[in-house]
């Protein structure tokens, strides 16, 4: 994780702020630091420069070849609770991989 306090940082890009709100709230309730933006360009104005996971909702697009964060598109049928489980799974897998790499070094 990039955050100094150990909390995974999530950038939620949703072209419809109201549509992304339930997902943002669920992620925040799940213990994540969440910033929501309407577009990738708008995310440059946020305080979150290097998120751990980028979540795309609706028609949101993302294209930035130099980013290191995982990108997850929310399928139409995914509930906010299911998104939290999937983000947790991805963050945990990445943390385990980084710990293994650190131990091997």
C-alpha positions as CSV (number, residue, x, y, z in Angstrom):
1,X,0.0,0.0,0.0
2,X,1.2,3.5,-0.7
3,X,-0.5,5.1,2.3
4,X,1.8,5.8,5.3
5,X,-1.1,4.9,7.7
6,X,-1.6,1.4,6.1
7,X,-5.0,2.2,4.7
8,X,-5.5,1.3,1.0
9,X,-6.4,4.3,-1.1
10,X,-9.1,3.9,-3.8
11,X,-9.7,6.3,-6.7
12,X,-13.3,5.9,-7.9
13,X,-13.9,7.4,-11.3
14,X,-17.7,7.6,-12.1
15,X,-19.0,9.9,-14.8
16,X,-22.3,10.1,-12.8
17,X,-21.4,11.3,-9.2
18,X,-24.8,10.1,-7.8
19,X,-24.4,6.6,-9.4
20,X,-20.9,6.2,-7.9
21,X,-22.0,7.4,-4.4
22,X,-23.2,3.9,-3.1
23,X,-19.9,2.4,-4.2
24,X,-17.9,5.2,-2.6
25,X,-19.8,4.9,0.6
26,X,-19.4,1.1,0.7
27,X,-15.7,1.4,0.2
28,X,-15.4,4.1,2.9
29,X,-17.4,1.9,5.2
30,X,-15.1,-1.0,4.4
31,X,-12.2,1.0,5.8
32,X,-10.7,2.4,2.6
33,X,-9.7,6.0,1.9
34,X,-11.8,6.9,-1.2
35,X,-11.7,9.8,-3.5
36,X,-14.3,10.1,-6.2
37,X,-13.8,11.9,-9.5
38,X,-16.0,12.3,-12.6
39,X,-13.1,11.7,-15.0
40,X,-9.4,10.7,-15.0
41,X,-8.5,14.3,-15.8
42,X,-10.5,15.5,-12.7
43,X,-8.6,13.0,-10.6
44,X,-5.4,15.1,-11.1
45,X,-6.9,17.8,-9.0
46,X,-7.5,15.4,-6.1
47,X,-5.2,14.9,-3.1
48,X,-4.7,11.2,-4.1
49,X,-1.8,11.1,-6.5
50,X,-0.9,7.4,-6.3
51,X,-3.9,5.3,-5.4
52,X,-3.6,1.5,-4.7
53,X,-6.7,0.6,-6.8
54,X,-8.6,2.6,-9.4
55,X,-12.2,1.7,-9.7
56,X,-14.2,2.6,-12.8
57,X,-18.0,2.9,-12.7
58,X,-20.4,3.3,-15.7
59,X,-18.9,4.8,-18.8
60,X,-15.8,6.1,-17.0
61,X,-12.6,5.6,-19.0
62,X,-9.0,5.4,-17.9
63,X,-5.8,5.5,-19.9
64,X,-2.5,6.4,-18.3
65,X,0.3,4.1,-19.2
66,X,2.6,5.1,-16.3
67,X,0.3,4.2,-13.5
68,X,1.0,1.3,-11.2
69,X,-2.4,0.9,-9.5
70,X,-4.7,-2.0,-10.3
71,X,-7.7,-1.0,-12.4
72,X,-11.1,-2.6,-11.7
73,X,-14.2,-1.9,-13.8
74,X,-17.4,-2.4,-11.8
75,X,-19.7,-4.9,-13.8
76,X,-23.3,-3.8,-14.1
77,X,-24.6,-6.5,-11.8
78,X,-22.0,-5.9,-9.0
79,X,-23.4,-4.6,-5.7
80,X,-21.5,-2.1,-3.5
81,X,-20.9,-4.9,-1.0
82,X,-19.5,-7.2,-3.7
83,X,-17.1,-4.4,-4.8
84,X,-15.7,-4.1,-1.3
85,X,-15.0,-7.8,-1.2
86,X,-13.3,-7.7,-4.6
87,X,-11.2,-4.6,-3.7
88,X,-10.2,-6.3,-0.4
89,X,-9.2,-9.4,-2.3
90,X,-7.0,-7.5,-4.7
91,X,-5.4,-5.3,-2.0
92,X,-4.7,-8.4,0.1
93,X,-3.2,-10.3,-2.8
94,X,-0.9,-7.3,-3.7
95,X,0.2,-6.9,-0.1
96,X,1.0,-10.6,0.1
97,X,3.0,-10.5,-3.1
98,X,5.0,-7.4,-1.9
99,X,5.7,-9.1,1.4
100,X,7.0,-12.2,-0.4
101,X,9.2,-10.1,-2.6
102,X,10.6,-8.2,0.4
103,X,11.3,-11.5,2.3
104,X,13.1,-12.9,-0.7
105,X,15.4,-9.9,-1.1
